[in-house]
Amino acid sequence: RSVVSLDNFYSGGSRDVSDGVDLSPVYAFCALGNPGSFRKQLELNGFHVSAFRTFRDHHRYSQPDINDIVLEANAKGAKALVTTAKDAVKLKGFEIGMPVFVVEIDVDVSERADFERLVMAV
């Protein structure tokens, strides 16, 4: 996994802040079909999640959504917001008011044959 600032995510920059930057505690949010896997991934990677908010899969964020997220994050003592790449693309143009970081998950296929069988079975 890598963690980049929202600005770097938009510009295609690659400044990974995974190492050396203390983001904890964080307020995480997402609009995924399986949000629990995102939360688990954050915790497995050492994030202290002070609060976690989910939206319906494919949710379109609005400025009031963002305002609520920031208000709740501040109330929970979060230093930053953390979201997925899928969600980050939907945040462009919003006034956010606190640091936002994007967790990009890398997929490593160690057993190529098993992976190909799985894909072909679908």
Helices and strands as residue ranges (DSSP letters): E 2-5, H 6-11, E 26-30, H 35-44, E 49-54, H 63-75, E 80-84, H 85-88, E 100-104, H 112-120
